[in-house]
Amino acid sequence: MPELVRLYLRNIALGFLLALVFTGLLLALDVAHLRHLTLETTGGWLAIVMLVVFNTIVFAGVQFAIAVMRMAEPGNPPRRGNRAPVAGREPVAVPVPARPRGRVAP
């Protein structure tokens, strides 16, 4: 299996674990009465499943982004956008006629 696929699957698994912990804490601490809403209604299990799935998507994406950003080589500092001027291209002053202020009499 390619290394990138293994990295992605590892981050999905970590995101899933984080989503389970996060959803468990939301229900255990009864934030915004979510525990009551999910456990006392007939379709509450679906809300818990959706919380876990959508939080897995978010946390896995964040984990994968962090892993990819940490792959940068330590010796290459990021460029700051200081571009060298191109030969033959210099700024040119263009005269602009001034408009009179206020109302102009006919």
C-alpha positions as CSV (number, residue, x, y, z in Angstrom):
1,M,0.0,0.0,0.0
2,P,1.4,3.4,-0.8
3,E,2.8,5.5,2.0
4,L,0.3,8.4,1.3
5,V,-2.7,6.0,1.6
6,R,-1.4,4.6,4.9
7,L,-0.9,8.1,6.2
8,Y,-4.5,9.0,5.2
9,L,-6.0,5.9,6.8
10,R,-4.0,6.5,10.0
11,N,-5.3,10.0,10.2
12,I,-8.9,8.9,9.5
13,A,-8.6,6.4,12.4
14,L,-7.2,9.1,14.7
15,G,-10.0,11.5,13.6
16,F,-12.5,8.8,14.4
17,L,-11.1,8.3,17.9
18,L,-11.1,12.0,18.5
19,A,-14.7,12.2,17.3
20,L,-15.8,9.5,19.6
21,V,-14.1,11.2,22.6
22,F,-15.5,14.6,21.6
23,T,-19.1,13.2,21.2
24,G,-18.8,11.3,24.4
25,L,-17.7,14.4,26.2
26,L,-20.6,16.4,24.7
27,L,-23.0,13.8,25.9
28,A,-21.4,13.2,29.3
29,L,-21.3,16.9,30.1
30,D,-24.8,17.4,28.7
31,V,-23.8,20.4,26.7
32,A,-27.0,22.3,25.5
33,H,-29.0,19.3,26.9
34,L,-27.8,17.1,24.0
35,R,-27.8,14.0,26.3
36,H,-31.5,14.6,27.0
37,L,-32.3,15.3,23.4
38,T,-30.5,12.2,22.0
39,L,-31.4,9.7,24.7
40,E,-35.0,10.6,25.3
41,T,-36.3,10.8,21.8
42,T,-37.0,8.0,19.3
43,G,-34.5,9.1,16.6
44,G,-31.8,10.2,19.0
45,W,-29.3,7.5,18.1
46,L,-29.3,8.9,14.5
47,A,-28.2,12.3,15.9
48,I,-25.3,10.6,17.8
49,V,-24.2,8.7,14.7
50,M,-24.3,12.0,12.7
51,L,-22.3,13.8,15.3
52,V,-19.6,11.1,15.2
53,V,-19.5,10.9,11.4
54,F,-19.3,14.6,10.8
55,N,-16.8,15.2,13.6
56,T,-14.8,12.3,12.1
57,I,-14.7,14.2,8.8
58,V,-13.5,17.4,10.5
59,F,-11.0,15.9,12.9
60,A,-9.5,13.6,10.2
61,G,-9.1,16.5,7.8
62,V,-7.3,18.5,10.5
63,Q,-5.1,15.6,11.4
64,F,-4.2,15.0,7.7
65,A,-3.5,18.7,7.1
66,I,-1.2,18.8,10.2
67,A,0.6,15.6,9.0
68,V,1.1,17.0,5.5
69,M,2.4,20.4,6.8
70,R,4.9,18.6,9.1
71,M,6.4,16.8,6.1
72,A,8.2,20.0,4.9
73,E,11.9,19.8,4.8
74,P,13.4,21.7,7.8
75,G,16.1,23.4,5.7
76,N,13.8,25.3,3.3
77,P,12.3,28.4,4.8
78,P,9.1,29.6,3.2
79,R,9.3,32.3,0.6
80,R,7.9,35.7,1.6
81,G,6.9,36.9,-1.8
82,N,9.8,39.3,-2.3
83,R,10.1,39.0,-6.1
84,A,13.0,40.4,-7.9
85,P,12.1,43.2,-10.3
86,V,11.9,42.1,-14.0
87,A,14.3,43.9,-16.3
88,G,12.6,46.4,-18.5
89,R,9.4,46.7,-16.4
90,E,9.4,49.7,-14.2
91,P,6.5,51.7,-12.9
92,V,5.4,54.5,-15.2
93,A,3.7,57.7,-14.0
94,V,0.4,58.4,-15.8
95,P,-1.0,61.9,-15.7
96,V,-4.7,62.0,-14.6
97,P,-6.7,65.1,-15.2
98,A,-8.2,66.6,-12.1
99,R,-12.0,67.1,-11.9
100,P,-13.3,70.4,-10.5
101,R,-14.9,70.1,-7.1
102,G,-18.4,71.3,-6.3
103,R,-21.0,72.5,-8.8
104,V,-19.8,73.8,-12.1
105,A,-21.7,76.8,-13.5
106,P,-22.9,76.5,-17.1
